[in-house]
């Protein structure tokens, strides 16, 4: 499935390397917008949140949700390609 991860982190830029490494460790990921990731994974939003939670600090905010059509936006062609390549394996939970 594809999960949408979006966040507002209050710590100093560059101090969330562990959180970013968890996102990059998934099957495949997309990061064309600041503070927004699409992650291809078999995990549920709750399971991914449990992995990211240890790296969050007081005042941080995060939202993890399933991502599926319909959607609309203005993105580079390679961003749309990633979405289309991974949406076939996406399932609703």
C-alpha positions as CSV (number, residue, x, y, z in Angstrom):
1,X,0.0,0.0,0.0
2,X,1.0,3.6,-0.3
3,X,1.0,5.7,2.9
4,X,1.1,9.5,2.9
5,X,3.4,10.9,5.6
6,X,3.4,14.6,6.3
7,X,4.9,16.4,9.2
8,X,5.8,19.7,10.9
9,X,9.0,19.2,12.9
10,X,10.0,21.9,15.4
11,X,13.6,20.8,16.0
12,X,16.6,22.2,14.2
13,X,16.9,21.3,10.5
14,X,19.1,18.2,10.0
15,X,18.4,16.8,13.4
16,X,15.8,14.2,12.3
17,X,18.2,11.9,10.5
18,X,16.9,8.8,12.2
19,X,13.3,9.6,11.3
20,X,14.3,10.1,7.7
21,X,16.3,6.9,7.6
22,X,13.2,4.9,8.7
23,X,11.2,6.4,5.8
24,X,14.0,5.6,3.4
25,X,14.2,2.1,4.6
26,X,10.8,1.2,3.2
27,X,10.2,-0.8,0.0
28,X,10.1,2.4,-2.0
29,X,9.5,6.1,-1.2
30,X,8.7,9.4,-2.9
31,X,9.7,12.8,-1.5
32,X,9.0,15.5,-4.0
33,X,7.4,18.0,-1.6
34,X,9.0,19.4,1.6
35,X,7.7,17.6,4.7
36,X,5.7,15.1,2.7
37,X,6.5,11.5,1.8
38,X,4.7,8.7,0.0
39,X,5.9,5.3,1.2
40,X,5.3,2.0,-0.4
41,X,5.0,-0.5,2.4
42,X,2.9,-3.4,3.7
43,X,2.6,-1.6,7.0
44,X,-0.5,0.1,8.3
45,X,-0.3,3.8,9.3
46,X,-0.4,2.7,13.0
47,X,2.6,0.4,12.5
48,X,4.7,3.1,10.6
49,X,3.8,5.7,13.3
50,X,5.1,3.3,16.0
51,X,8.5,3.2,14.1
52,X,8.6,7.0,13.7
53,X,7.3,8.0,17.2
54,X,10.7,7.5,19.0
55,X,12.2,10.2,16.9
56,X,9.5,12.8,17.4
57,X,9.9,15.6,19.9
58,X,7.7,17.9,21.9
59,X,5.8,20.2,19.5
60,X,6.3,18.0,16.4
61,X,3.2,17.0,14.4
62,X,2.8,14.1,12.0
63,X,0.0,12.6,10.0
64,X,0.1,9.2,8.3
65,X,-2.7,8.1,6.1
66,X,-3.5,5.7,3.2
67,X,-3.0,7.3,-0.2
68,X,-5.2,6.2,-3.1
69,X,-7.1,7.7,-6.1
70,X,-8.7,10.0,-6.7
71,X,-6.0,12.6,-6.3
72,X,-5.0,15.7,-8.2
73,X,-2.0,17.9,-8.2
74,X,0.8,19.6,-10.1
75,X,4.0,17.5,-9.9
76,X,7.0,16.6,-12.0
77,X,6.4,13.7,-14.5
78,X,8.7,11.4,-12.5
79,X,6.6,12.0,-9.4
80,X,3.5,10.9,-11.2
81,X,5.3,7.9,-12.6
82,X,6.3,6.8,-9.1
83,X,2.7,7.1,-7.9
84,X,1.3,5.2,-10.9
85,X,3.9,2.5,-10.7
86,X,3.1,1.9,-7.0
87,X,-0.7,2.4,-6.9
88,X,-1.3,-0.9,-8.6
89,X,0.0,-2.6,-5.4
90,X,-1.9,-0.3,-3.1
91,X,-4.8,-1.7,-1.1
92,X,-7.3,-0.1,1.2
93,X,-7.1,-1.0,4.8
